[in-house]
């Protein structure tokens, strides 16, 4: 894939995260409010310049048709005839939502470009923090915050190699990669959302969004699916499942939206084990080469360190305001484990 050095540099200096022109009718925007500190102010950049730079560096995407009004579909005859309103172009609806969720990222971006954009988000948020205070102590604290956040991105780069003994195989994203195949990841987190960017041969091809249950307090997976994900990507995803060929035991249920960009969006209920509502956005072209990867593997091994932090181990919890607490005794008290 041909890339422009100019376009790459434009990304590293932070263009807007909005893509394209708005159609007359739109799907609901994916809820990015839960990205909190990682969301920066980019209103000073034009959508046209951003889209032009993306097209120059990573190829022009087809212009999406405007979202269409629902159409009536009827089945059966006589008394058995039933009619309902359906989406006449579900792949277009899914593409609108997927592009909004993906924002300024494009498949084929290298690790350096993606990390540069994540750092620019932090720079933007730092600038916004500094404009809100004239207190020298607070400004110093903001500088420390920026340094820590940028350092965290570098630390969160992972090469999937057996020699690294990385332990990610027992994590929430343990099914998303294969060791020793030129695959890497960088991840970022807030108290309510963790995002994992996956690369094959230094090209971005998949993003996984893990929303903590506290992102939508009191909501079940079915609630979130109906109230959020179906509003983002369309009301008629394909309901699918994976079954063990030998035992015929069902391993997982999930839903899938196929987009007109040939990408796939999937939603999984991973609240029971990992406490997360998960959305996976993957390049269909790359997946055709690598194969479909689903969270069907079971592993009862213990995990420690960074992996435990990502999953929310025994020393990770959240207070009533959704703030992350990284103190085992305090978490035990919040959960009521202390007598």
C-alpha positions as CSV (number, residue, x, y, z in Angstrom):
1,X,0.0,0.0,0.0
2,X,1.4,3.3,-1.1
3,X,1.8,5.9,1.6
4,X,2.7,9.6,1.5
5,X,5.5,10.9,3.8
6,X,3.6,14.2,3.8
7,X,0.4,12.6,4.9
8,X,2.1,10.6,7.6
9,X,3.7,13.8,9.0
10,X,0.3,15.5,9.0
11,X,-1.0,12.7,11.1
12,X,1.8,13.0,13.6
13,X,1.1,16.7,14.0
14,X,-2.6,16.0,14.7
15,X,-5.4,16.7,12.3
16,X,-9.0,16.4,13.3
17,X,-10.5,13.0,14.1
18,X,-13.6,13.6,12.1
19,X,-14.0,12.0,8.8
20,X,-15.9,13.1,5.7
21,X,-19.1,15.1,5.3
22,X,-22.2,14.5,7.2
23,X,-25.2,12.8,5.4
24,X,-28.6,14.3,5.7
25,X,-29.7,11.5,8.0
26,X,-27.1,9.9,10.4
27,X,-26.8,6.9,12.7
28,X,-26.1,7.7,16.3
29,X,-22.4,8.5,16.9
30,X,-20.6,5.8,18.8
31,X,-20.3,6.9,22.4
32,X,-16.7,8.2,22.7
33,X,-17.4,10.1,25.9
34,X,-16.0,7.2,27.9
35,X,-12.5,7.9,26.4
36,X,-12.3,10.8,28.9
37,X,-8.7,12.1,29.2
38,X,-7.7,10.7,25.8
39,X,-10.1,12.8,23.8
40,X,-8.6,16.1,22.6
41,X,-10.1,19.3,21.2
42,X,-9.5,19.3,17.4
43,X,-12.1,21.8,16.2
44,X,-9.4,24.0,14.7
45,X,-8.8,21.6,11.9
46,X,-11.1,21.1,8.9
47,X,-12.8,17.9,8.1
48,X,-11.8,18.3,4.4
49,X,-8.1,18.6,5.2
50,X,-8.2,15.5,7.4
51,X,-10.0,13.4,4.8
52,X,-7.7,14.6,2.1
53,X,-4.6,13.6,4.1
54,X,-6.1,10.2,5.0
55,X,-6.9,9.6,1.3
56,X,-3.5,10.6,0.2
57,X,-1.7,8.3,2.7
58,X,-4.0,5.3,2.8
59,X,-6.2,5.3,-0.3
60,X,-9.5,7.0,-1.0
61,X,-12.5,5.2,0.4
62,X,-15.7,5.1,-1.6
63,X,-18.2,7.8,-0.7
64,X,-21.0,6.3,1.4
65,X,-24.6,6.9,0.2
66,X,-26.8,8.8,2.6
67,X,-28.6,6.7,5.2
68,X,-32.0,5.5,3.8
69,X,-35.3,5.5,5.5
70,X,-36.6,2.1,6.7
71,X,-38.6,0.1,4.1
72,X,-41.5,-2.3,4.7
73,X,-40.8,-6.0,4.2
74,X,-43.6,-8.5,4.3
75,X,-43.5,-12.3,4.5
76,X,-46.2,-15.0,4.3
77,X,-49.7,-15.0,2.8
78,X,-53.2,-14.4,4.0
79,X,-53.6,-14.5,7.8
80,X,-49.9,-15.5,8.2
81,X,-48.7,-12.4,6.3
82,X,-46.5,-10.3,8.5
83,X,-44.9,-6.9,7.7
84,X,-42.2,-5.0,9.5
85,X,-39.9,-2.0,8.8
86,X,-36.4,-3.0,7.9
87,X,-33.1,-1.3,6.9
88,X,-32.9,-1.4,3.1
89,X,-29.1,-1.0,3.1
90,X,-27.7,-2.5,6.4
91,X,-24.2,-2.6,5.0
92,X,-24.2,1.1,4.4
93,X,-25.6,1.8,7.8
94,X,-22.9,-0.3,9.4
95,X,-20.2,1.4,7.4
96,X,-21.4,4.8,8.6
97,X,-21.1,3.7,12.2
98,X,-17.8,1.9,11.8
99,X,-16.2,4.9,10.2
100,X,-17.3,7.2,13.0
101,X,-16.0,4.7,15.6
102,X,-12.7,4.4,13.8
103,X,-12.3,8.1,13.5
104,X,-9.0,9.3,12.1
105,X,-7.5,5.9,12.0
106,X,-7.1,3.9,8.7
107,X,-6.2,0.3,8.0
108,X,-2.6,0.1,7.0
109,X,-1.3,2.8,9.4
110,X,2.0,1.7,11.0
111,X,2.7,1.5,14.7
112,X,4.6,4.8,14.7
113,X,1.7,6.7,13.2
114,X,-0.9,5.3,15.5
115,X,1.3,5.9,18.6
116,X,1.8,9.5,17.3
117,X,-1.9,10.1,17.1
118,X,-2.4,8.7,20.6
119,X,0.3,11.1,21.9
120,X,-1.3,14.0,20.1
121,X,-4.6,13.3,21.9
122,X,-2.7,13.7,25.2
123,X,-1.0,16.9,24.0
124,X,-4.4,18.3,23.1
125,X,-5.9,17.4,26.4
126,X,-2.8,18.8,28.2
127,X,-3.3,22.1,26.4
128,X,-6.9,22.2,27.4
129,X,-6.1,21.6,31.0
130,X,-3.5,24.4,31.0
131,X,-6.0,26.9,29.6
132,X,-8.3,26.2,32.5
133,X,-5.9,27.1,35.3
134,X,-3.4,29.8,36.1
135,X,-2.3,28.1,39.3
136,X,1.4,27.2,39.0
137,X,1.1,24.0,41.1
138,X,-1.8,22.7,38.9
139,X,0.2,23.6,35.8
140,X,3.1,21.6,37.1
141,X,0.8,18.7,37.9
142,X,-0.6,18.8,34.3
143,X,3.0,18.6,32.9
144,X,3.6,15.5,35.1
145,X,0.3,14.0,33.9
146,X,1.3,14.6,30.2
147,X,4.7,13.0,30.7
148,X,3.2,10.0,32.5
149,X,0.5,9.4,29.8
150,X,2.9,9.6,26.9
151,X,5.3,7.3,28.7
152,X,2.4,4.9,29.3
153,X,1.8,4.6,25.5
154,X,5.4,3.6,24.8
155,X,5.2,1.0,27.7
156,X,1.9,-0.4,26.3
157,X,3.4,-1.5,23.0
158,X,3.5,-5.3,22.9
159,X,5.2,-7.7,20.4
160,X,3.5,-11.1,20.4
161,X,6.5,-13.4,20.6
162,X,6.8,-16.5,22.7
163,X,10.3,-15.4,23.8
164,X,8.8,-12.3,25.4
165,X,6.7,-14.4,27.9
166,X,4.0,-11.7,27.6
167,X,1.2,-13.7,29.3
168,X,-1.5,-12.0,27.1
169,X,-2.8,-15.4,26.1
170,X,-5.0,-15.6,29.2
171,X,-6.4,-12.0,28.8
172,X,-9.5,-10.5,27.4
173,X,-7.8,-10.2,24.0
174,X,-6.0,-13.6,24.2
175,X,-7.8,-14.9,21.1
176,X,-7.0,-11.8,19.0
177,X,-3.3,-12.6,18.1
178,X,-0.9,-15.4,17.2
179,X,2.7,-15.4,18.5
180,X,5.7,-15.3,16.2
181,X,3.8,-14.1,13.2
182,X,4.9,-10.5,13.0
183,X,1.9,-9.3,15.1
184,X,2.0,-6.4,17.6
185,X,-0.4,-4.3,19.7
186,X,-0.6,-1.0,21.5
187,X,-3.3,-0.3,24.0
188,X,-4.7,2.6,26.0
189,X,-7.1,2.7,28.9
190,X,-9.4,4.9,30.9
191,X,-11.6,3.9,33.9
192,X,-14.4,3.0,31.5
193,X,-12.8,2.0,28.2
194,X,-9.8,0.1,27.0
195,X,-8.8,0.2,23.3
196,X,-6.5,-2.3,21.7
197,X,-4.9,-1.6,18.3
198,X,-3.6,-4.7,16.4
199,X,-1.0,-4.8,13.7
200,X,0.2,-7.5,11.3
201,X,3.6,-6.8,9.6
202,X,3.4,-3.2,11.0
203,X,0.0,-2.4,9.5
204,X,-3.1,-1.7,11.6
205,X,-5.9,-4.1,10.8
206,X,-8.1,-4.4,13.9
207,X,-9.3,-2.3,16.8
208,X,-11.0,-3.8,19.9
209,X,-13.0,-1.6,22.3
210,X,-13.7,-3.1,25.7
211,X,-16.2,-1.0,27.6
212,X,-16.3,-1.6,31.3
213,X,-19.6,-2.4,32.9
214,X,-19.4,0.9,34.8
215,X,-19.5,2.7,31.4
216,X,-23.3,2.1,31.4
217,X,-24.2,1.5,35.1
218,X,-26.9,-1.0,35.6
219,X,-27.2,-2.0,31.9
220,X,-27.1,-5.7,30.8
221,X,-25.4,-6.7,27.6
222,X,-28.8,-6.9,25.8
223,X,-29.5,-3.4,27.1
224,X,-26.3,-2.1,25.7
225,X,-26.7,-4.0,22.4
226,X,-30.2,-2.4,21.9
227,X,-29.5,1.0,23.3
228,X,-26.0,1.6,22.0
229,X,-24.5,-0.8,19.5
230,X,-27.6,-1.2,17.3
231,X,-28.0,2.6,17.2
232,X,-24.4,2.9,16.1
233,X,-24.2,0.2,13.4
234,X,-27.8,-0.8,12.6
235,X,-30.8,-2.6,14.0
236,X,-30.3,-5.8,12.2
237,X,-27.0,-7.5,12.9
238,X,-26.5,-11.1,12.0
239,X,-26.8,-13.3,15.1
240,X,-24.0,-15.9,15.1
241,X,-22.5,-18.6,17.3
242,X,-19.5,-20.8,17.4
243,X,-19.8,-24.5,18.2
244,X,-17.2,-27.0,19.1
245,X,-17.0,-29.5,16.2
246,X,-16.3,-32.5,18.4
247,X,-18.6,-32.0,21.4
248,X,-21.2,-29.7,19.6
249,X,-21.1,-27.5,22.6
250,X,-21.8,-23.9,21.9
251,X,-18.7,-21.8,22.7
252,X,-20.0,-18.3,22.2
253,X,-22.9,-16.2,20.8
254,X,-22.2,-12.9,19.2
255,X,-23.6,-10.4,16.6
256,X,-22.0,-9.2,13.5
257,X,-22.5,-6.3,11.1
258,X,-20.9,-6.5,7.7
259,X,-20.1,-3.1,6.2
260,X,-20.0,-1.8,2.6
261,X,-16.3,-1.2,3.2
262,X,-15.9,-5.0,3.5
263,X,-15.1,-4.6,7.2
264,X,-16.7,-6.5,10.0
265,X,-18.1,-5.2,13.3
266,X,-18.7,-7.7,16.1
267,X,-20.2,-7.4,19.6
268,X,-19.5,-9.8,22.4
269,X,-20.9,-10.2,25.9
270,X,-17.7,-10.7,28.0
271,X,-19.2,-9.5,31.3
272,X,-19.2,-12.8,33.0
273,X,-15.4,-13.4,32.9
274,X,-13.9,-10.0,32.0
275,X,-16.6,-7.5,33.0
276,X,-16.7,-5.9,29.6
277,X,-19.0,-5.1,26.7
278,X,-16.7,-5.7,23.7
279,X,-16.8,-4.3,20.1
280,X,-14.3,-5.5,17.5
281,X,-13.7,-3.7,14.3
282,X,-11.6,-5.6,11.8
283,X,-10.5,-5.2,8.2
284,X,-12.3,-7.8,6.1
285,X,-9.5,-8.1,3.6
286,X,-6.9,-8.9,6.3
287,X,-9.2,-11.2,8.1
288,X,-9.7,-13.2,4.8
289,X,-6.0,-13.9,5.0
290,X,-5.6,-14.5,8.7
291,X,-8.9,-16.2,9.5
292,X,-11.6,-15.2,11.9
293,X,-10.5,-15.0,15.5
294,X,-13.2,-15.4,18.2
295,X,-13.1,-15.5,22.0
296,X,-13.8,-19.2,22.3
297,X,-10.6,-20.3,24.0
298,X,-10.8,-21.1,27.7
299,X,-7.8,-20.9,30.0
300,X,-7.9,-21.2,33.8
301,X,-4.3,-20.0,34.3
302,X,-3.4,-17.2,36.6
303,X,-2.3,-13.9,35.2
304,X,-0.3,-11.1,36.8
305,X,1.3,-7.7,36.1
306,X,0.1,-5.6,33.2
307,X,-2.4,-8.3,32.1
308,X,-4.2,-8.3,35.5
309,X,-4.3,-4.5,35.3
310,X,-6.0,-4.6,31.9
311,X,-8.6,-7.1,32.9
312,X,-9.3,-5.6,36.3
313,X,-7.8,-8.1,38.8
314,X,-8.5,-8.3,42.5
315,X,-6.6,-5.1,43.1
316,X,-8.5,-3.1,40.4
317,X,-12.0,-1.7,41.0
318,X,-14.1,1.4,40.4
319,X,-15.7,3.8,42.8
320,X,-19.3,5.2,42.5
321,X,-18.1,7.9,40.1
322,X,-16.3,5.4,37.8
323,X,-12.8,6.3,38.9
324,X,-10.3,3.5,38.8
325,X,-9.0,2.4,42.2
326,X,-5.7,0.4,42.3
327,X,-5.6,-0.5,45.9
328,X,-6.4,-4.1,46.9
329,X,-7.6,-3.3,50.4
330,X,-9.8,-0.4,49.2
331,X,-11.3,-2.6,46.5
332,X,-12.1,-5.3,49.0
333,X,-13.9,-2.7,51.0
334,X,-15.9,-1.4,48.0
335,X,-16.9,-4.9,47.0
336,X,-17.9,-5.7,50.6
337,X,-15.3,-8.4,51.0
338,X,-14.1,-6.9,54.3
339,X,-15.9,-8.2,57.4
